Amino acid sequence: MTEEHSAFNKKYVEEVTPSKRTLLDELNLPPKVTEFIRRNEKTIQMVLIAIFVLICANTFWDYYSQKQKNDSASLLAEAMSQTEDAVRVEQLNKVIDEYPGSGAALWSEVSLAQQMLKDEKYGEAVTKYNAIISDVGKGSALYPLILQDLARAYDLKGDYQESLKQYSLLREIGGFGTVGYLGEARLYEQMEKKEQARDAYEKALAQTDLSPAVQEWLEYKLDHI
């Protein structure tokens, strides 16, 4: 075969063979868009890879977070099922150590504070409840419940003034006015301050969310104080 004939065949093949089309060509995008993509192909690939990595990382984080939540809840349930106080306390501390910042850890802290009250470690309970309140903040639904427990801890410790302070904060929270006033009234009675106790009972009676039984009991207290 001559060189001239070989060159002719090559040219003929190039003419009759369709040019290779890419996926980009198949999309039928406007020419300017196609040109832009080809010119910035590497940059676009890097952006797509970055997006893919972010999606994978987010999916993994969701899975990890849910697993942590489930595992911490299981460990908390195991701790609360313990009948021996010492074992339960040990397990609760384990939840706090292994899953700090979780809801299970918070409930473990509360349970430890309640155990301290049970063990008559009132000073330690006060410290624990104050730390919990600092963590949950006033915006938490748990705040008034922890505040009530803190007031009780101060009361059991014998620090009536601090207990009164917590009850005064509690009665300013919607739905806890009656509880706050009743706590104040009881403390004033313990301190033998009958006028202040009467005033607190009257304010409790003025609350609009009283059940008939509580209203009847308050009326009885005011008649016999």
C-alpha positions in Angstrom: 0.0 0.0 0.0 1.4 3.4 -1.0 1.9 6.3 1.4 -0.6 8.3 -0.7 -3.2 5.6 -0.5 -2.8 5.3 3.3 -3.2 9.0 3.8 -6.4 8.9 1.7 -7.9 6.1 3.9 -7.1 8.0 7.1 -8.8 11.1 5.8 -11.7 9.1 4.6 -12.2 7.5 8.0 -12.0 10.8 9.8 -14.7 12.2 7.5 -17.2 9.4 7.8 -16.7 8.6 11.5 -19.0 10.8 13.7 -17.1 12.9 16.2 -17.1 11.6 19.7 -19.9 13.2 21.8 -19.6 13.8 25.5 -22.4 13.8 28.1 -22.1 17.6 28.1 -23.0 17.5 24.4 -25.9 15.3 25.0 -27.4 17.8 27.5 -28.0 20.2 24.6 -27.0 23.2 26.7 -26.5 26.7 25.1 -23.1 26.9 23.5 -21.9 29.6 25.9 -22.8 27.4 28.9 -21.1 24.4 27.4 -18.0 26.5 26.7 -18.0 27.9 30.3 -18.2 24.4 31.8 -15.4 23.1 29.6 -13.2 26.0 30.5 -13.9 25.6 34.3 -14.2 21.9 34.3 -11.6 21.2 37.1 -13.0 24.0 39.3 -16.5 22.7 38.9 -15.4 19.1 39.7 -13.7 20.3 42.9 -16.9 22.2 44.0 -19.0 19.1 43.3 -16.6 16.9 45.3 -16.7 19.4 48.2 -20.5 19.3 48.2 -20.5 15.5 48.1 -18.1 15.4 51.1 -20.3 17.9 53.0 -23.4 15.8 52.3 -21.7 12.6 53.5 -20.3 14.4 56.6 -23.8 15.7 57.5 -25.3 12.2 57.0 -22.6 10.7 59.1 -23.1 13.3 61.8 -26.9 12.7 61.9 -26.2 9.0 62.3 -23.6 9.6 64.9 -25.8 12.0 66.9 -28.8 9.6 66.9 -26.6 6.7 67.9 -25.1 8.8 70.8 -28.6 9.7 71.8 -29.8 6.1 71.8 -26.8 4.8 73.6 -26.9 7.5 76.3 -30.6 6.9 76.8 -30.0 3.1 77.2 -27.2 3.7 79.7 -29.4 6.1 81.7 -32.3 3.6 81.7 -29.8 0.9 83.0 -28.6 3.3 85.7 -32.1 4.2 86.9 -33.1 0.5 87.1 -30.4 -0.2 89.7 -31.9 -0.8 93.1 -28.7 -0.2 95.1 -28.0 3.5 95.6 -24.2 3.2 95.3 -24.5 1.3 92.0 -27.0 3.7 90.6 -24.8 6.7 91.5 -21.8 5.0 89.9 -23.8 4.4 86.7 -25.2 7.9 86.6 -21.7 9.3 86.8 -20.8 7.0 84.0 -23.5 8.5 81.8 -22.2 12.0 82.6 -18.6 11.1 81.8 -19.3 9.2 78.6 -22.0 11.5 77.1 -21.4 15.0 78.4 -23.8 17.6 77.2 -26.5 15.1 76.4 -30.1 15.0 77.7 -29.3 11.8 79.4 -26.3 13.5 81.2 -28.6 16.3 82.4 -31.1 13.9 83.8 -28.3 12.0 85.5 -27.2 15.3 87.2 -30.7 15.9 88.4 -31.0 12.3 89.7 -27.6 12.7 91.5 -28.9 15.9 93.2 -32.1 14.1 94.3 -29.9 11.3 95.7 -27.9 13.8 97.7 -31.2 15.1 99.2 -32.1 11.5 100.1 -28.7 11.0 101.7 -29.2 14.3 103.6 -26.2 15.8 101.8 -28.0 19.1 101.6 -24.9 21.3 100.9 -23.8 19.1 98.1 -27.3 19.1 96.7 -27.5 22.9 96.7 -24.2 23.1 94.8 -25.4 20.5 92.3 -28.7 22.2 91.7 -27.1 25.6 91.2 -24.7 24.1 88.6 -27.7 22.5 86.8 -29.6 25.8 86.7 -26.6 27.5 85.2 -26.4 24.9 82.5 -30.1 24.8 81.6 -30.8 28.6 81.7 -34.1 30.4 82.3 -35.4 29.6 78.9 -35.5 25.8 79.6 -38.7 24.1 80.5 -36.7 22.4 83.2 -35.8 25.7 84.9 -38.8 26.1 87.2 -38.6 22.4 88.2 -35.0 22.7 89.1 -35.6 26.0 90.9 -38.3 24.3 93.0 -35.8 21.5 94.0 -33.2 24.1 94.8 -35.6 25.9 97.1 -36.3 22.6 98.8 -32.6 21.9 99.2 -31.9 25.3 100.8 -34.9 24.7 103.1 -33.6 21.3 104.2 -30.2 22.8 104.7 -31.7 25.4 107.0 -31.0 28.4 104.8 -34.5 29.8 104.8 -33.6 33.1 103.3 -32.1 31.5 100.2 -35.0 29.2 100.0 -37.4 32.2 100.1 -35.4 33.8 97.3 -35.8 30.7 95.1 -39.6 30.6 95.8 -39.9 34.3 95.0 -38.3 33.6 91.6 -40.5 30.6 91.1 -43.8 32.5 91.6 -42.9 34.9 88.9 -42.9 32.1 86.3 -46.3 31.5 84.6 -48.1 28.5 86.0 -45.9 28.3 89.1 -47.3 31.2 91.1 -49.3 28.9 93.5 -46.2 26.7 94.2 -44.1 29.7 94.9 -46.5 31.4 97.3 -47.2 28.1 99.1 -43.4 27.5 99.5 -43.0 31.0 101.0 -46.0 30.6 103.3 -44.7 27.3 104.6 -41.3 28.8 105.3 -42.8 31.8 107.1 -44.7 29.4 109.3 -41.5 27.5 110.1 -39.9 30.9 111.0 -43.0 31.7 113.1 -43.7 34.8 111.0 -47.5 34.5 110.9 -48.3 37.8 109.2 -46.0 37.1 106.3 -47.4 33.5 106.1 -50.9 34.8 106.0 -50.0 37.2 103.2 -48.4 34.5 101.2 -51.5 32.2 101.6 -53.8 35.0 100.6 -51.8 35.6 97.4 -51.8 31.8 96.7 -55.6 31.8 97.1 -55.9 34.7 94.6 -54.3 32.6 91.9 -56.7 31.6 89.1 -55.5 28.1 88.4 -56.5 26.5 91.7 -58.3 23.2 92.0 -61.3 23.1 94.3 -59.3 20.9 96.8 -56.4 23.4 97.0 -58.8 26.3 97.3 -60.6 24.6 100.2 -57.3 23.8 101.9 -56.0 27.4 101.6 -59.2 28.7 103.1 -58.8 26.3 106.0 -55.2 27.4 106.5 -56.2 31.1 106.6 -58.9 30.3 109.1 -56.5 28.5 111.4 -53.2 30.3 111.1 
